[in-house]
């Protein structure tokens, strides 16, 4: 099942990109979780960089690289055999969250006793959904064009979608939508299903954008919208929340070149909420400016480009669907997180892959990248 010789044939171009993204994350996490007053003090030493959160991030990367190497050496076709157990395990974990004590008033994490760590099933659910849909649609073959198959596919996604939405975690649940659309398209689903899913998706993005671009007046529409939505749900479409304004302020203060590492006033004084998690993109923008953000997005573009290349060279339908689903899953995270911080989308807690502080996000991302390398290294085996 696992053979080290396949590690020689992985796409080595991605390794330096991953290393740079991880280094950037450590810089931002250390700057946003340390004491801004410590910098420049003679006795500060390495404590300025190795804050508790930065050390936690390092542990996450260590585990992530192990997962990356394991899945890169493993034959990805094994995942087809365990797709159903994975799906059942995912549903069980998501249901079990509602029988645990909430953390920060939401049901998203399991506490791991004795280790001081937490486990977020919804992060892994996204990858499991990709695996299950790829297995299911490959099995259907030419029958994927039938409406019955499209309905069954949507039902498979609907179960985790609802369970994640009830945590509540709107951002993570919505990531499943573009994944489902792309996989149905590649599997050869009927045009009408693709058409209406595209229309529904574009309409949703357009309505949300109208609020954040000031075209639709948020307060004037509240009495009508709350007839359908709950108050807290509609409030997510408010472009004038403190978090939204703070993120744009941090980006604006960065200017072209930024304030410099550990020199940001706004983020450093903790005026930017969740600077090391949800708002890490804005925190990076304040410290390294437009030029830094451009370079960061350039590295992400390179990584995603190589990810989509795997889809082009995959030699079997399962590998093609699996690699495309993973590439879309990673791309959506980058696009949505950057859009949230720039004020184009509501802040829904979608992490910026490999940059956001969080062990579950890092481990799941590295597992996904390892699976991609397994597909890539076996491109000549069929």
C-alpha positions in Angstrom: 0.0 0.0 0.0 2.8 2.4 0.9 6.0 2.5 -1.2 8.8 5.0 -0.6 10.0 4.8 -4.2 7.0 6.8 -5.3 8.3 9.8 -3.3 11.0 10.2 -5.9 8.4 11.1 -8.5 6.4 13.7 -6.7 6.3 17.3 -8.0 9.3 18.8 -6.3 8.3 22.3 -7.5 5.7 22.4 -4.8 8.1 21.8 -1.9 9.7 25.3 -1.8 6.3 26.9 -2.2 5.0 25.0 0.8 8.1 26.0 2.8 7.7 29.7 2.0 4.0 29.7 2.9 4.8 28.0 6.2 7.6 30.5 6.9 5.1 33.4 6.2 2.6 31.9 8.5 5.1 31.6 11.4 6.1 35.3 10.9 2.5 36.5 11.0 1.4 34.2 13.8 4.4 35.2 16.0 3.7 38.9 15.3 0.0 38.7 16.1 0.2 36.6 19.2 3.3 38.1 20.9 3.7 41.2 22.9 4.4 44.2 20.6 6.3 45.9 23.4 8.9 43.1 23.6 10.5 43.8 20.3 13.8 45.6 20.7 14.3 44.7 24.3 17.7 43.2 24.9 16.3 40.3 26.9 13.5 39.5 24.5 15.5 36.9 22.6 13.7 34.3 20.5 10.6 34.6 22.7 9.5 37.3 20.3 9.3 34.7 17.5 8.5 31.5 19.3 5.2 32.5 21.0 3.0 29.6 22.2 0.8 29.9 19.1 3.9 29.8 16.8 5.2 26.7 18.6 1.7 25.1 18.2 1.9 26.0 14.5 5.3 24.3 14.2 3.9 21.2 15.8 1.1 21.3 13.2 3.6 21.6 10.4 5.6 18.6 11.7 2.5 16.4 11.8 1.4 17.8 8.4 4.7 16.8 6.7 4.4 13.3 8.2 0.8 13.1 6.8 2.0 14.5 3.4 4.7 11.9 3.1 2.4 9.1 4.2 -0.3 9.9 1.6 2.2 10.7 -1.1 3.7 7.2 -0.8 0.3 5.5 -0.4 -1.6 4.3 -3.5 -4.5 6.8 -3.7 -6.8 4.0 -5.2 -7.0 2.5 -1.7 -9.2 5.4 -0.8 -12.0 3.9 -3.0 -12.1 0.9 -0.8 -12.7 2.9 2.4 -14.9 5.6 1.0 -18.1 4.3 2.6 -16.5 3.8 6.1 -15.0 7.3 5.8 -18.4 8.8 5.0 -20.0 7.0 8.0 -17.2 8.0 10.3 -17.5 11.7 9.2 -21.3 11.7 9.8 -20.8 10.1 13.2 -18.2 12.7 14.2 -20.3 15.6 13.1 -23.4 14.3 14.9 -21.3 13.6 18.0 -20.3 17.2 18.3 -23.8 18.1 19.4 -23.4 15.8 22.5 -20.3 17.6 23.7 -19.8 20.8 25.6 -19.6 23.8 23.3 -16.3 25.6 22.8 -16.7 29.4 22.3 -20.5 28.8 22.2 -20.3 26.6 19.1 -20.2 22.9 18.5 -17.1 22.6 16.2 -14.3 20.9 18.1 -13.6 17.8 20.2 -11.2 18.3 23.1 -8.4 15.7 23.2 -7.9 14.9 26.9 -4.4 15.1 28.3 -2.9 16.8 25.1 -4.4 20.2 25.4 -5.5 20.0 21.8 -8.7 20.1 19.9 -10.0 18.3 16.8 -12.3 19.9 14.2 -14.2 17.3 12.2 -15.6 19.8 9.7 -12.1 20.4 8.3 -11.7 16.8 7.5 -15.3 16.5 6.3 -14.5 18.6 3.2 -11.7 16.2 2.1 -13.8 13.2 2.9 -16.7 14.6 0.8 -14.2 15.0 -2.2 -13.1 11.3 -1.8 -16.7 10.0 -1.5 -18.0 12.0 -4.4 -15.0 10.9 -6.6 -15.6 7.3 -5.8 -19.4 7.5 -6.3 -19.2 9.4 -9.6 -16.5 7.1 -11.0 -18.7 4.1 -10.2 -21.6 5.6 -12.1 -19.6 6.1 -15.3 -21.8 7.1 -18.2 -24.9 6.9 -15.9 -23.7 10.1 -14.3 -25.7 12.0 -16.9 -28.9 10.8 -15.3 -30.9 13.0 -13.0 -31.0 10.2 -10.4 -27.3 10.2 -10.0 -27.2 14.0 -9.7 -29.8 13.8 -6.9 -27.9 11.1 -5.1 -24.7 13.1 -5.3 -26.5 16.2 -3.9 -28.0 14.0 -1.1 -24.5 12.7 -0.2 -23.3 16.3 0.2 -26.5 17.6 1.9 -26.1 15.4 5.0 -22.6 16.9 6.1 -23.7 20.3 4.7 -26.6 20.5 7.2 -24.6 19.1 10.1 -21.8 21.6 9.6 -24.3 24.5 9.1 -25.9 23.6 12.4 -22.7 24.0 14.4 -23.0 26.8 13.1 -20.2 27.0 10.5 -21.6 28.7 7.3 -18.3 29.2 5.6 -17.1 25.5 5.8 -20.5 24.2 4.7 -20.6 26.6 1.6 -17.1 25.3 0.5 -18.9 22.0 -0.4 -21.0 23.7 -3.1 -18.3 24.5 -5.7 -16.7 21.1 -5.0 -20.0 19.4 -5.9 -20.5 21.5 -8.9 -17.1 20.9 -10.4 -17.2 17.1 -9.7 -20.6 16.8 -11.3 -19.4 18.7 -14.3 -16.3 16.6 -14.8 -18.3 13.4 -14.3 -20.6 14.3 -17.2 -23.8 15.3 -15.3 -26.7 16.5 -17.4 -26.4 20.1 -18.6 -29.6 21.2 -16.9 -28.1 20.3 -13.5 -24.9 22.1 -14.2 -26.8 25.1 -15.5 -29.1 25.5 -12.6 -26.3 24.9 -10.0 -24.3 27.6 -11.7 -27.2 30.0 -11.8 -27.9 29.4 -8.1 -24.3 29.9 -7.2 -23.8 33.0 -9.2 -27.1 34.5 -7.9 -26.0 33.8 -4.3 -22.6 35.5 -4.8 -24.2 38.4 -6.6 -26.8 39.0 -3.8 -24.1 38.9 -1.2 -21.8 41.2 -3.2 -24.6 43.8 -3.6 -24.7 44.2 0.2 -20.9 44.5 0.5 -20.5 46.9 -2.5 -23.2 49.1 -1.0 -25.7 48.5 -3.8 -28.3 46.9 -1.5 -29.0 48.9 1.7 -28.5 46.4 4.5 -30.7 48.1 7.2 -33.6 49.0 4.8 -33.9 45.4 3.7 -33.7 43.9 7.2 -37.5 43.8 7.9 -38.1 41.8 4.7 -35.0 39.6 4.9 -35.7 38.6 8.5 -39.0 37.1 7.4 -37.0 34.3 5.8 -33.7 34.5 7.7 -32.9 34.6 11.4 -31.5 37.8 12.8 -28.0 36.5 13.4 -28.0 34.9 9.9 -28.9 38.2 8.3 -26.3 40.1 10.4 -23.6 38.1 8.6 -24.5 40.2 5.5 -23.8 43.4 7.3 -20.8 45.1 5.6 -20.4 47.5 8.5 -19.5 45.2 11.4 -16.4 46.0 13.4 -14.6 42.9 12.1 -15.2 43.9 8.5 -14.1 47.5 9.1 -11.1 46.4 11.1 -9.9 44.0 8.4 -10.1 46.7 5.7 -8.4 49.2 8.0 -5.5 46.9 8.7 -5.0 46.3 4.9 -5.2 50.1 4.3 -2.7 50.9 6.9 -0.2 48.5 5.3 0.1 50.7 2.2 2.5 49.6 -0.5 5.4 48.2 1.6 3.7 47.6 5.0 4.7 48.6 8.5 7.3 45.9 8.9 7.4 42.6 10.8 6.2 43.0 14.4 5.7 46.8 13.8 2.0 47.0 13.0 0.2 49.3 15.3 -3.4 48.3 14.6 -2.9 44.5 14.5 -0.1 44.6 17.2 -2.4 46.3 19.7 -5.0 43.5 19.1 -7.5 45.9 17.5 -7.9 43.4 14.6 -10.1 40.5 15.8 -8.8 36.9 15.3 -5.6 38.2 13.7 -3.9 34.8 13.8 -6.9 32.8 12.6 -9.7 34.3 10.4 -8.0 37.7 9.8 -4.4 36.5 9.2 -4.6 37.8 5.6 -5.3 41.3 6.8 -2.6 41.1 9.5 -0.1 40.1 6.9 -1.2 42.9 4.6 -0.6 45.5 7.4 2.9 44.3 8.1 4.0 43.6 4.5 1.8 45.9 2.4 0.4 45.5 -1.1 3.7 44.1 -2.4 3.8 41.4 0.3 0.2 40.5 -0.5 1.0 40.3 -4.2 3.9 37.9 -3.5 1.7 35.8 -1.1 -1.0 35.5 -3.8 1.7 34.6 -6.3 2.9 31.7 -4.2 -0.7 30.5 -3.8 -1.2 30.8 -7.6 1.9 28.6 -8.2 0.7 26.0 -5.7 -2.8 25.9 -7.1 -1.5 25.8 -10.7 0.6 22.7 -9.9 -2.5 21.2 -8.1 -4.7 21.6 -11.2 -1.9 20.2 -13.3 -2.3 16.9 -11.5 -5.9 16.7 -12.9 -4.5 17.1 -16.4 -2.0 14.2 -16.0 -4.2 11.8 -13.9 -4.7 8.5 -15.8 -7.9 7.2 -14.3 -11.3 8.8 -13.7 -11.1 8.4 -9.9 -7.7 10.2 -9.9 -9.0 12.9 -12.2 -12.1 13.6 -10.1 -10.2 13.3 -6.8 -7.4 15.7 -7.9 -9.9 18.3 -9.3 -12.0 18.2 -6.1 -8.9 18.8 -3.9 -7.6 21.6 -6.2 -11.0 23.3 -6.0 -11.3 22.8 -2.3 -7.9 24.5 -1.8 -8.6 27.3 -4.3 -11.9 28.2 -2.7 -10.3 28.7 0.7 -7.8 31.2 -0.7 -10.4 33.1 -2.7 -13.0 33.2 0.0 -10.6 34.2 2.8 -9.0 37.0 0.7 -12.5 38.2 -0.3 -13.7 38.3 3.3 -10.8 40.4 4.4 -11.1 42.8 1.4 -14.8 43.4 2.2 -16.3 41.6 -0.8 -17.7 38.6 1.2 -19.0 38.1 4.7 -16.6 36.8 7.4 -17.5 33.2 7.9 -14.4 31.6 9.3 -12.9 30.0 6.2 -9.2 29.6 6.9 -6.4 30.7 4.6 -4.7 27.3 3.9 -1.3 26.8 5.5 -1.3 30.4 6.9 -4.1 30.4 9.4 -3.2 29.2 12.8 -4.9 25.9 13.4 -3.8 22.3 13.6 -6.8 20.7 11.9 -6.7 23.0 8.9 -2.9 22.4 8.4 -3.1 18.6 8.8 -6.1 18.3 6.4 -4.4 20.5 3.8 -1.2 18.5 4.0 -3.2 15.3 3.7 -4.9 16.7 0.6 -1.6 17.8 -0.9 -0.1 14.4 -0.2 -3.0 12.6 -2.0 -2.4 14.9 -5.0 1.3 13.8 -5.1 0.2 10.2 -4.9 -1.9 10.8 -8.1 0.9 12.7 -9.7 3.7 10.2 -9.0 1.6 7.3 -10.4 0.7 9.1 -13.6 2.7 6.6 -15.7 1.4 3.5 -14.0 -1.7 2.8 -16.1 
